[in-house]
Amino acid sequence: MKTFPMFIQMAGRRVVIAGGGEQAAQKTRLLLKTQAQIVVHADTLDSELSALAASGRITHQRGAIVADDFADTALVFIATGCPAADAALHALAKCTAVNVNVVDQPALCDVITPSIVDRDPVVVAIGTEGTAPVLARQIKTQLEQVLEPNLGDLAALAGRLRDSAAMRLGPRLRRDLWRWVFADAPRRTHARGALREAAQMIKQAIATGEFGQQAGGSIAVVGAGPGGKDLITLRGVQRLQEADVIYYEPSVDTEVLELARRDAARVLVGDQAGCESWPRAKTMQTLITAAQDGARVVYLGNGDPRSDIDTRALFAEDIAVEIVPGVATAGESFDKAQQHG
């Protein structure tokens, strides 16, 4: 990545927009979704910006712009519509070491405005590092259709109930609770507009600690396919996202591990140069013990990881076990076709 995606705290912070025309209005519309203090520098404003200034939603400042006008700001947007004027203002703003976005001039941008799917407080930002804004908008359109319009209200409700859940439920049960809230009955109920019913379901679950299909520890043997992160199945990705601990073979591509839950423990097993070898018996006992302690365990390997695991021994234990094969290589698919042909 050439750019690093982050979310900036904007409440009460100052944002300066240089320009008073349509380009400046576009940036102003975007910033009005936040709680920033918006200052627009321009001698004249278009009708939209004039109305916003008259209503007090933005501050209008006239006259020549000096470097101090850009000081102590969270962001600066330069949008005069004149490339030469934009470049001159960019140089002036950089004297104050602020982050600057110059409209339609990526080479002068410290920060790039993404396409945004807004389900406040759920916000999805899509960026292409300035290379394909049309593609970003297409992805935005697809996500707008996938995410229900009132999803942000459900997220806000969860936020208000987090302290109550933390007081009553342990860490593992809390993770199970929120997984159930956002993937099961509460979300479906909320999506159809039954907001009070969904809220009551969640509060009842927090009070009793009983919800959904709760289970103890489990083991998922997940194949990463031939190795690329685009060759692992959707179910495999889901298991990585749910895992408490991931035991992985040395041959697994690090990009595949990036698909896992960020705070999941990761343990390298198997043979690797310079490292102690893990005998199969040790690996098996480690998986079983972790699952018996209540953890969601993933064993991750390339190809078919069942070749490195005694799955019969796992199924003999009183533990939930799932086999999630990876995508077969072209050679493997041909071999299987020959066998059944």
C-alpha positions in Angstrom: 0.0 0.0 0.0 1.1 3.5 -0.8 -1.5 5.0 1.5 -2.5 3.8 5.0 -6.3 3.9 5.8 -7.1 5.6 9.1 -10.1 7.3 10.7 -9.4 10.8 12.1 -11.1 12.2 15.2 -13.0 15.2 14.0 -15.2 16.3 16.8 -14.5 19.9 17.7 -11.5 20.1 15.4 -10.9 22.8 12.8 -11.0 22.0 9.1 -10.0 24.7 6.5 -11.4 24.7 3.0 -9.8 27.2 0.6 -12.3 28.0 -2.2 -15.8 29.1 -2.6 -17.1 27.3 -5.7 -18.5 23.8 -6.5 -15.3 21.9 -5.6 -15.3 23.6 -2.2 -19.0 22.8 -1.7 -18.4 19.1 -2.5 -15.8 18.9 0.3 -18.0 20.9 2.6 -20.9 18.5 2.1 -18.6 15.7 3.1 -17.3 17.4 6.2 -20.8 18.4 7.4 -21.3 14.7 8.2 -18.7 15.1 11.0 -18.6 17.3 14.1 -15.7 19.4 12.7 -15.6 23.2 12.8 -15.5 24.1 9.1 -13.9 27.3 8.0 -14.2 28.3 4.3 -11.7 30.8 3.0 -12.9 32.7 -0.2 -13.8 36.2 -1.2 -17.1 35.0 -2.6 -19.2 31.9 -2.0 -21.6 30.0 -4.2 -25.3 29.9 -3.2 -25.0 26.6 -1.3 -22.0 27.8 0.8 -23.6 31.2 1.3 -26.7 29.5 2.8 -24.5 27.3 5.1 -22.6 30.4 6.3 -25.8 32.3 6.9 -27.2 29.4 9.0 -23.9 29.2 11.0 -23.0 25.7 9.9 -19.7 27.0 8.5 -17.6 30.0 9.1 -16.8 32.2 6.1 -13.5 34.1 6.1 -12.6 36.6 3.4 -9.4 38.3 2.4 -5.9 37.1 1.6 -4.9 33.8 3.0 -1.7 33.6 5.0 0.1 30.6 6.5 -1.3 31.1 10.0 -4.8 30.6 8.5 -3.9 26.9 8.1 -2.3 26.5 11.5 -3.9 24.2 14.2 -6.1 22.3 11.8 -7.0 18.7 11.5 -7.2 18.9 7.7 -6.9 21.4 4.9 -8.7 21.1 1.6 -7.7 23.4 -1.3 -10.4 23.7 -3.9 -10.3 27.0 -5.7 -10.8 25.5 -9.2 -7.6 27.1 -10.4 -4.6 24.8 -10.6 -2.0 27.6 -10.2 -3.8 29.1 -7.2 -4.2 25.6 -5.7 -0.5 24.9 -6.0 0.4 28.2 -4.4 -1.9 27.6 -1.5 -0.6 24.1 -1.1 3.0 25.5 -0.6 1.6 28.0 1.9 -0.3 25.3 3.9 2.7 23.0 4.0 4.6 25.8 5.9 2.5 24.8 8.9 3.0 21.0 8.5 -0.6 20.2 8.2 -2.2 17.4 6.1 -3.4 18.8 2.8 -5.8 17.5 0.1 -5.7 19.5 -3.2 -8.7 18.6 -5.3 -7.9 16.8 -8.6 -4.1 17.0 -8.0 -3.0 13.7 -6.4 0.6 14.6 -6.4 -0.1 17.4 -4.0 -2.2 15.3 -1.6 -1.0 14.1 1.8 -4.5 12.6 2.3 -7.0 11.2 -0.2 -10.7 11.4 0.2 -12.3 7.9 -0.1 -15.7 6.9 -1.3 -17.8 6.4 1.8 -20.7 4.2 2.8 -22.2 6.0 5.8 -24.2 4.0 8.4 -23.1 6.2 11.2 -21.4 5.1 13.5 -20.6 2.3 11.0 -18.5 3.9 8.2 -16.9 2.0 5.3 -14.2 3.9 3.3 -13.1 2.7 -0.1 -9.9 4.0 -1.7 -7.9 3.2 -4.8 -5.0 5.5 -4.0 -6.4 7.9 -6.6 -6.0 5.5 -9.5 -9.6 4.5 -10.1 -12.2 6.6 -8.5 -14.9 5.2 -10.7 -14.2 1.7 -9.4 -14.4 3.0 -5.8 -17.8 4.4 -6.5 -18.9 1.1 -8.1 -17.8 -0.8 -4.9 -19.6 1.8 -2.8 -22.8 1.2 -4.8 -22.5 -2.5 -4.2 -22.0 -2.1 -0.4 -24.9 0.4 -0.2 -27.1 -2.5 -1.4 -25.6 -5.0 1.0 -25.7 -3.0 4.3 -29.2 -2.4 5.6 -30.0 1.3 6.0 -30.5 1.2 9.8 -27.4 -0.9 10.5 -25.8 2.1 12.2 -28.6 2.2 14.8 -27.9 -1.4 15.7 -24.2 -0.6 16.1 -25.0 2.4 18.3 -27.3 0.3 20.5 -24.5 -2.2 20.9 -22.2 0.6 21.9 -24.6 1.8 24.6 -24.8 -1.8 26.0 -21.1 -2.6 25.9 -20.5 -1.5 29.5 -23.5 -3.6 30.7 -22.2 -6.7 28.8 -18.6 -6.1 30.2 -20.0 -6.1 33.8 -22.0 -9.3 33.4 -20.1 -11.5 30.8 -16.6 -12.7 30.5 -14.4 -11.9 27.4 -15.2 -15.1 25.5 -19.0 -14.9 26.2 -19.0 -11.2 25.1 -17.4 -12.1 21.8 -20.1 -14.8 21.4 -22.8 -12.3 22.3 -21.8 -9.7 19.7 -21.2 -12.3 17.1 -24.8 -13.5 17.7 -26.1 -9.9 17.7 -24.7 -9.0 14.3 -25.1 -12.4 12.6 -28.3 -13.8 14.0 -31.8 -13.0 15.2 -31.1 -9.5 16.7 -29.8 -8.2 13.4 -32.6 -9.8 11.3 -35.2 -8.4 13.8 -33.6 -4.9 13.7 -33.3 -4.9 9.9 -37.1 -5.4 9.5 -37.7 -2.4 11.7 -38.6 -4.1 15.0 -36.1 -1.9 16.9 -37.5 -2.3 20.4 -37.9 -6.1 20.0 -34.2 -6.3 18.9 -33.1 -4.2 21.8 -35.0 -6.3 24.3 -33.5 -9.5 22.9 -30.0 -8.2 23.4 -30.7 -6.9 26.9 -32.2 -10.2 27.9 -29.2 -12.1 26.5 -26.9 -9.8 28.6 -28.9 -10.3 31.7 -29.1 -14.1 31.4 -26.0 -15.0 29.5 -28.1 -17.2 27.3 -28.4 -16.6 23.6 -28.1 -18.5 20.2 -26.3 -21.7 19.8 -23.5 -21.4 22.4 -20.8 -24.0 22.3 -17.5 -24.8 24.0 -14.2 -25.1 22.3 -13.9 -26.2 18.7 -11.3 -27.2 16.1 -11.4 -26.2 12.5 -8.9 -27.8 10.1 -8.7 -25.2 7.4 -6.9 -25.5 4.0 -5.5 -22.4 2.4 -5.5 -24.0 -1.0 -2.5 -23.5 -3.2 -1.3 -20.6 -1.0 -2.7 -17.3 -2.2 -5.2 -15.4 0.0 -7.7 -15.3 -2.8 -7.7 -19.2 -2.9 -9.0 -19.8 0.6 -12.7 -20.4 0.8 -15.2 -18.0 2.3 -15.9 -20.5 5.1 -12.1 -20.7 5.8 -12.0 -16.9 6.1 -14.9 -17.0 8.5 -13.2 -19.5 10.7 -10.0 -17.4 10.8 -12.2 -14.4 11.8 -13.7 -16.4 14.7 -10.6 -18.1 15.9 -9.1 -17.5 19.4 -5.8 -19.3 18.4 -4.4 -20.3 15.0 -1.8 -23.0 14.6 -0.3 -22.7 11.1 2.3 -24.5 9.0 5.5 -22.7 7.9 4.4 -22.9 4.2 1.3 -20.7 4.8 1.5 -17.3 3.1 1.6 -14.4 5.5 -1.1 -12.7 3.4 -3.5 -15.5 4.3 -2.8 -14.9 8.0 -3.8 -11.2 7.5 -7.4 -12.5 7.0 -7.5 -13.7 10.6 -8.9 -11.8 13.6 -6.2 -9.4 14.6 -6.1 -10.3 18.2 -6.1 -14.1 17.6 -3.0 -15.9 19.0 -0.8 -17.3 16.3 1.4 -20.3 16.8 3.8 -21.7 14.1 3.9 -25.5 14.0 5.6 -28.0 11.8 9.2 -28.1 10.5 11.1 -24.9 9.7 14.8 -24.3 9.3 16.3 -23.1 12.6 13.2 -23.9 14.6 12.3 -26.9 16.8 10.2 -29.5 15.0 6.7 -30.2 16.2 5.9 -33.9 16.2 2.4 -34.8 15.0 1.6 -36.1 18.5 2.5 -32.8 20.1 0.5 -30.8 17.5 -2.5 -33.0 18.1 -2.4 -32.7 21.9 -1.9 -29.0 21.7 -5.0 -28.6 19.5 -7.1 -30.8 21.7 -6.0 -29.1 24.9 -6.7 -25.6 23.6 -10.2 -26.7 22.5 -10.9 -28.4 25.8 -10.0 -25.1 27.5 -12.9 -23.5 25.5 -10.9 -21.9 22.7 -12.0 -21.7 19.1 -8.9 -23.4 17.4 -7.9 -23.3 13.8 -5.2 -25.5 12.2 -4.2 -23.8 9.0 -2.2 -25.4 6.3 -1.7 -25.2 2.5 -3.2 -27.8 0.2 -5.1 -30.4 2.2 -3.9 -30.0 5.8 -5.6 -33.3 6.8 -2.4 -34.9 5.6 -0.6 -33.4 8.6 -3.4 -34.0 11.1 -4.9 -37.2 12.5 -8.5 -36.2 12.0 -9.8 -39.5 13.4 -8.2 -38.7 16.7 -9.8 -35.3 16.8 -13.3 -36.7 16.0 -12.7 -39.3 18.8 -12.6 -36.4 21.3 -15.7 -34.8 22.7 -15.0 -31.6 20.7 -16.7 -29.9 17.8 -14.5 -30.6 14.7 -14.9 -29.2 11.3 -12.9 -29.8 8.1 -12.7 -26.8 5.7 -10.8 -27.8 2.6 -9.1 -25.1 0.5 -9.6 -24.5 -3.2 -8.0 -27.3 -5.2 -5.2 -26.5 -7.7 -5.8 -27.2 -11.4 -3.7 -30.3 -11.1 -5.7 -31.6 -8.1 -8.9 -30.9 -9.9 -7.7 -32.8 -13.0 -6.6 -35.8 -10.9 -10.0 -36.0 -9.2 -11.8 -35.8 -12.6 -9.6 -38.6 -13.9 -10.4 -40.7 -10.9 -14.1 -40.3 -11.4 -14.1 -40.2 -15.2 
